[in-house]
Amino acid sequence: MKKQSVARLLWVAAGALLLVSPARLAGQSKQSKPEVVEEIVARVNNEIITSSDYQKAMGSLLQEVEQDCPNCSQDRIQAEVQNRLKNLLRDLIDRALLVERAKDMNVSVETDVVKRLDEVRKENKLASLEELEKEVEASGIGWEDYKSQIRNGLLTQEVIRREVGGRMDIGSDEVKKYYEEHKQQFVRPETVALAEIFLSTEGKDPQEIAAVRTKAEDLRNRVVKGEDFTALAKRYSEGSTAADGGGLGEFEHGQLAKQLEDAVFPMEKGKVTEVIQTKTGFEILKVLEHYQAGLQPLDKVEGEINDAIYRQKMEPALRDYLAQLREESYVTVKAGYTDTAAVAGAATIQEVAPTPDTPSKKESKKKAANGKGA
């Protein structure tokens, strides 16, 4: 969430919270009204969500829907946007709660922020982070805001991993039950799951191509000697899959180029191909899984089942956790906006100093929030 400049004041006027420029305020007469710079939509402890934050989230929502449904009609896209808009403010408040929780837990993701920025740089084939910064700012986003968005995303992921996912227990009985009830899902043609390390030769002369091959052979040797394929792919692969550790997905017969199919289908799980030269570069492929045709045995799909059960449990578990954070926090929303996860009797933004019912963790956070806004 974008933090407001320290050069601005929180001003209470006409029953609403307003952001006012101190410089303009100082030059006004006592009879004049303060100029509204930006409307506050919600307040979460010491943080605020502004109307511009809300508008940016609306813009991002449209992009997300279009990416999730690239072949959908405009009518369907608009319908899905309207459906997701119902929870837009709830999601912004959730994010603010999780970011604050990360700060309370002293979570640091600065190293991961740098890694993620470098991944974005590679994905966009840029030579340096300075070039990435120029590209970001050219798109109309401030560099610090961009880094803050990445940082907050990583903080929320880490809190969810520790506080929700890390406490989720999936027993072997659950896995077996899921398998028995969904056996039809695991009847498949022969399939391989693959990951890649790709080094490009596009635009290179024969001498440079020879050097790329040498580098590819060296990377393969490192994998064979025990180095982690995923880590090497993230660091050295030049393909679009690098950020995901080289994961390519699953393939049946006929879905790969014959050169690649002939190399991987005879291989067992965990094996790595020789360096394969293609028209655009050199490939090193790892067989992550090899499914024979027919009903897959439980041990082959156990990880997949664990992931499915985890996803089923995550949403309700996360909502319970966020409800707990709300109970311990001071959250107010401006009249006219809807927070679909609001607790019963939640205050509106006009109530600057609500009176708590009982002393609790929520009380201390309310005091801190009110103190900062004074």
VENSUL-V911348 format. One record per residue. RES is the residue in one small letter. SS is DSSP state (H for helix, E for strand, L for the rest). PHI is phi in radians with two decimals (NA if undefined). OMEGA is omega in degrees with one decimal (999 if undefined). Layout:
{{RES SS PHI OMEGA} {RES SS PHI OMEGA}}
//
This chain:
{{m L NA -177.2} {k L -1.17 178.7} {k L -1.47 179.5} {q L -1.42 179.5} {s L -1.10 177.6} {v L -1.23 178.7} {a L -1.43 178.3} {r E -1.95 -179.8} {l E -2.02 169.1} {l E -1.54 -174.2} {w E -2.14 177.5} {v E -1.87 -177.9} {a E -2.64 176.7} {a L 0.92 176.3} {g L 1.32 -179.4} {a E -2.34 176.3} {l E -1.51 -179.1} {l E -2.25 171.4} {l E -1.65 -174.4} {v E -2.15 176.0} {s E -1.32 -178.6} {p H -1.06 -178.9} {a H -1.10 178.3} {r H -1.18 -178.4} {l H -1.11 -178.1} {a H -1.14 -177.2} {g L -1.57 -177.7} {q L -1.59 174.9} {s L -1.37 -179.0} {k L -1.12 -177.4} {q L -1.44 -174.8} {s L -1.38 179.8} {k L -1.61 177.2} {p L -1.16 178.6} {e L -1.44 178.4} {v L -1.39 177.8} {v L -1.47 180.0} {e E -2.76 -178.3} {e E -1.47 174.8} {i E -1.61 -177.9} {v E -1.56 -179.4} {a E -2.68 177.2} {r E -2.24 -179.1} {v E -2.16 -173.8} {n L 0.93 -176.8} {n L -1.60 -177.9} {e E -1.89 177.9} {i E -2.21 172.9} {i E -1.98 -175.2} {t E -1.70 178.6} {s H -1.09 178.4} {s H -1.23 173.9} {d H -1.02 -178.7} {y H -1.13 179.9} {q H -1.14 177.0} {k H -1.09 179.2} {a H -1.13 177.1} {m H -1.11 178.4} {g H -1.11 178.5} {s H -1.13 -179.2} {l H -1.09 178.5} {l H -1.08 179.0} {q H -1.10 179.8} {e H -1.08 -179.4} {v H -1.11 179.5} {e H -1.11 177.9} {q H -1.26 -179.4} {d H -1.22 -175.6} {c L -2.36 -172.6} {p L -1.13 -177.4} {n L -1.82 -177.4} {c L -1.37 175.1} {s L -1.24 178.7} {q H -1.09 178.9} {d H -1.09 -179.6} {r H -1.20 178.1} {i H -1.07 -179.6} {q H -1.11 178.9} {a H -1.12 179.8} {e H -1.20 176.7} {v H -1.05 179.5} {q H -1.07 179.2} {n H -1.14 -179.0} {r H -1.30 -179.7} {l H -1.07 -179.1} {k L -0.99 -175.6} {n L -1.85 -175.0} {l H -1.08 -179.0} {l H -1.18 176.2} {r H -0.96 -177.7} {d H -1.17 177.2} {l H -1.14 177.9} {i H -1.17 177.0} {d H -0.98 -178.4} {r H -1.08 179.2} {a H -1.08 178.7} {l H -1.12 -178.8} {l H -1.22 178.0} {v H -1.12 178.7} {e H -1.14 178.0} {r H -1.10 178.0} {a H -1.06 178.3} {k H -1.16 177.6} {d H -1.07 -178.5} {m L -1.53 -177.5} {n L 1.02 177.3} {v L -1.33 176.0} {s L -2.11 -179.9} {v L -2.20 -174.0} {e H -1.06 177.7} {t H -1.10 179.4} {d H -1.20 176.5} {v H -1.08 179.0} {v H -1.08 179.0} {k H -1.08 -178.6} {r H -1.14 177.3} {l H -1.05 179.7} {d H -1.20 176.2} {e H -1.11 177.9} {v H -1.10 177.8} {r H -1.03 -179.4} {k H -1.14 -179.6} {e H -1.04 -178.9} {n L -1.69 176.2} {k L 0.93 177.7} {l L -1.82 -172.7} {a L -1.35 -174.6} {s L -2.66 176.1} {l H -1.18 176.5} {e H -1.09 177.7} {e H -1.17 177.2} {l H -1.08 179.0} {e H -1.01 179.0} {k H -1.10 -179.8} {e H -1.13 -179.8} {v H -1.10 -177.8} {e H -1.20 177.1} {a H -1.16 178.8} {s L -1.43 177.5} {g L 1.67 178.9} {i L -1.91 176.7} {g L -1.16 -177.0} {w H -1.06 179.8} {e H -1.16 176.5} {d H -1.10 -179.5} {y H -1.09 178.7} {k H -1.13 179.3} {s H -1.14 177.7} {q H -1.10 178.6} {i H -1.12 -179.3} {r H -1.04 -178.6} {n H -1.13 176.6} {g H -1.10 179.3} {l H -1.20 177.8} {l H -1.11 -179.7} {t H -1.13 178.0} {q H -1.06 -177.8} {e H -1.20 177.5} {v H -1.11 179.2} {i H -1.07 179.8} {r H -1.07 -176.1} {r H -1.33 -169.1} {e H -1.53 -178.1} {v L -2.04 -178.0} {g H -1.06 -177.7} {g H -1.17 -178.9} {r H -1.81 -177.2} {m L -1.57 -178.1} {d L -1.89 177.0} {i L -2.06 -176.1} {g L -1.48 -180.0} {s H -1.11 178.5} {d H -1.14 177.3} {e H -1.12 180.0} {v H -1.09 179.9} {k H -1.11 -179.9} {k H -1.10 179.4} {y H -1.07 -179.4} {y H -1.06 -178.3} {e H -1.13 -176.6} {e H -1.46 -176.2} {h L -2.26 -175.3} {k H -1.00 -177.7} {q H -1.06 178.8} {q H -1.15 -173.5} {f H -1.85 171.1} {v E -1.60 -170.2} {r E -2.45 168.7} {p L -1.27 177.7} {e L -1.02 -172.6} {t E -2.49 172.5} {v E -2.11 171.7} {a E -1.78 -170.9} {l E -2.20 168.3} {a E -2.30 -174.7} {e E -2.34 160.0} {i E -2.08 -175.2} {f E -2.09 175.4} {l E -2.11 -174.3} {s E -1.41 173.5} {t L -2.08 -177.1} {e L -1.12 178.0} {g L 1.33 -176.7} {k L -1.79 177.5} {d L -1.48 -175.9} {p H -0.94 -179.0} {q H -1.17 179.2} {e H -1.19 178.4} {i H -1.11 177.6} {a H -1.08 179.2} {a H -1.18 178.2} {v H -1.14 177.7} {r H -1.05 179.3} {t H -1.03 178.9} {k H -1.13 179.5} {a H -1.11 178.7} {e H -1.08 179.2} {d H -1.12 178.8} {l H -1.12 178.3} {r H -1.09 178.9} {n H -1.07 178.9} {r H -1.14 177.3} {v H -1.13 -179.1} {v H -1.05 -179.2} {k L -1.42 172.4} {g L 2.06 178.6} {e L -1.22 -175.4} {d L -1.24 -178.3} {f H -1.07 -177.7} {t H -1.05 -179.5} {a H -1.12 178.8} {l H -1.16 178.3} {a H -1.11 179.4} {k H -1.09 -174.9} {r H -1.49 -169.9} {y H -2.00 -175.9} {s L -1.11 -179.8} {e L -1.89 178.5} {g L -1.53 -179.2} {s L -1.19 -178.6} {t L -1.58 -173.1} {a H -0.98 -177.1} {a H -1.08 179.4} {d H -1.68 179.7} {g L 1.31 176.8} {g L 1.54 -176.8} {g E -1.04 -178.2} {l E -1.79 -176.6} {g E 1.87 -177.0} {e E -1.90 -175.8} {f E -2.39 172.8} {e E -1.68 174.8} {h L -1.03 177.9} {g L 1.62 -178.2} {q L -1.71 178.4} {l L -2.02 170.9} {a L -1.02 -174.7} {k H -0.96 179.7} {q H -1.01 -179.0} {l H -1.37 179.9} {e H -1.04 -179.8} {d H -1.10 -178.3} {a H -1.41 -169.4} {v H -1.67 -174.4} {f L -1.17 174.7} {p L -1.33 -171.8} {m L -1.62 176.6} {e L -1.59 177.6} {k L -0.96 176.3} {g L 1.59 -178.2} {k L -1.44 -177.4} {v E -2.13 179.9} {t L -1.26 165.8} {e L -1.18 174.4} {v L -1.19 -177.4} {i E -1.93 178.2} {q E -1.56 175.9} {t L -2.05 -179.2} {k L -1.14 -174.2} {t L -1.94 -179.3} {g E 2.93 -179.7} {f E -2.04 -179.4} {e E -1.97 166.0} {i E -2.12 -176.4} {l E -1.93 175.2} {k E -2.02 176.9} {v E -1.49 -179.4} {l E -1.33 178.6} {e E -2.76 177.0} {h E -2.26 -179.2} {y E -1.71 174.0} {q L -1.33 -178.4} {a L -1.10 177.8} {g E 1.92 178.6} {l E -1.23 -179.2} {q L -1.33 177.2} {p L -1.16 -175.9} {l H -0.96 -176.5} {d H -1.13 179.3} {k H -1.35 -173.2} {v H -2.03 -177.5} {e H -1.04 178.8} {g H -1.10 177.8} {e H -1.10 179.0} {i H -1.17 176.2} {n H -1.00 178.8} {d H -1.10 -179.2} {a H -1.13 179.0} {i H -1.16 178.4} {y H -1.02 -179.9} {r H -1.13 178.4} {q H -1.08 -175.8} {k H -1.44 -171.0} {m H -1.09 -174.6} {e H -1.03 178.5} {p H -1.12 179.8} {a H -1.15 179.2} {l H -1.18 179.0} {r H -1.13 176.4} {d H -1.11 -179.6} {y H -1.15 179.3} {l H -1.16 176.1} {a H -1.09 177.2} {q H -1.12 178.5} {l H -1.09 179.1} {r H -1.11 179.5} {e H -1.09 -177.8} {e L -1.65 -171.1} {s L -2.19 176.7} {y L -1.85 -178.4} {v E -2.20 175.1} {t E -2.24 -176.5} {v E -2.29 -179.9} {k L -1.17 177.3} {a L -0.99 -178.6} {g L 1.79 176.1} {y L -1.87 -175.6} {t L -2.04 172.7} {d L -1.86 -173.2} {t L -1.23 177.8} {a L -1.93 -178.2} {a L -1.09 176.1} {v L -1.36 -178.9} {a L -1.01 177.9} {g L 1.36 -179.2} {a L -1.10 -178.2} {a L -1.32 171.8} {t E -1.68 -172.4} {i L -1.11 -179.8} {q L -1.24 -177.2} {e L -1.47 -172.7} {v L -1.27 -177.1} {a L -2.27 179.8} {p L -1.17 -179.1} {t L -1.73 -179.5} {p L -1.26 179.8} {d L -1.33 -176.5} {t L -2.40 175.9} {p L -1.11 179.6} {s L -2.94 173.9} {k H -1.03 -179.8} {k H -1.05 -178.8} {e H -1.04 -177.8} {s H -1.13 180.0} {k H -1.23 177.4} {k H -1.11 -180.0} {k H -1.09 179.5} {a H -1.12 -179.0} {a H -1.14 179.5} {n H -1.13 178.9} {g H -1.13 -178.6} {k H -1.22 -176.0} {g H -1.49 -176.9} {a L -1.20 999}}
//
